[in-house]
Amino acid sequence: MISREFHTAIDKWVKVDTWHTGHPSDDERFHQLLAVAQSEGARNFDVEGFIDVASELAKRHHASMQEEFLSQSVHEKALEAEAIMSYIAYRDRQQI
């Protein structure tokens, strides 16, 4: 389940036209949304929820873009998010 705060962070990231380009400002917004996810518990990162919300918002904000491109872009970022959150969860376990 995606929290309202996490949903808002995803929306802030994906509504910008360049969200999928890897521009430093886009990466910063992406990392900010991961910080929100971390504050909610890195071990419980909901990658499917992330994909669902990011896909819905990408389609809403960028209706003129091809749906396949949006889907592929969301899935690539979901893999990145999952890897980062997995590392954070691992790191947190090592500090116990």
N, C-alpha and C positions, 0 to 999 in steps of 0.2 A: 504494500500500500504506500503510495506516494503522499507525503505530507503537503499541506498547503504551501509551506515555506519552500520546500524542494520544487514543487510545481512552479512557483513564482520564479525561482532561480533558473529553471530550465527555460521558461518563457522569456526571461530577460536575455538569455544567451541566444536562443534560436530565432527570436524575432528580428535580429539584425541581419541584413542581406548577406553579409560575409561570414556568417556563423560557421560554415563548413570549410572555410579556406585555410585555417591554421594561422591567420593573422594574429599577431601578438595580443591585440585587444580582445579578439574572439577567444583565444586560449586563456586569457585572464578571466573572462566571464565563465568559461568552461570550468576552470579550476575553482572559481568561487562557488559554482554549484556543487562541485565535489566536496568543498569544505562544509557546505550545508549538509550533504549526505554523511560526511564524517561525524559531524556533531550529533547526528541522529543514530550513529552506530555503524562503523565501517563493515562489521561482520554481517550486517543485515542488509547490505546494498541490494536493492531490488532491480536487477538489470532489465527484466521483462517490463516492469513498471516504467523504468526510464525510457525504454524503447517505445512503449505505448504512448506515453505523454509527449515525448519529443517528436514522435511521428505525427501525432494529432496536431501539435502546435506548428510544426514545420509546414504541414499541408494548409493550415489555416493562414499562416503569415505569408506563405510563398506559393499560392495557388497556381501561379503561372509557370512554376518549375515542374519538370517531369517527376511524376510520383516515384518512379524507379530510382531516379537520382537522389531524391530526398530520402527514400528508404535506405539506400546504400550508404549515404552519408551518416544517417542516424545510427545504423548498425556498426559502422566503423568507429564512431565516437563511443558507442556503447561498449565495444571491445576495449577501447582505451580506458574508459571509466572503470570497467570491471577489473582490468589489470592494476590500475592505480589503487582502487579500493581494496583489492586483494593484498597488495603490498602493505598498505596502511594497516589492515587487520593483522597481517603477519608481524609487522613492526610492533604493533600494540601488544600482541601476545608475548613478544620477546622481552618487553619491559615489565612484565608482571613479576 
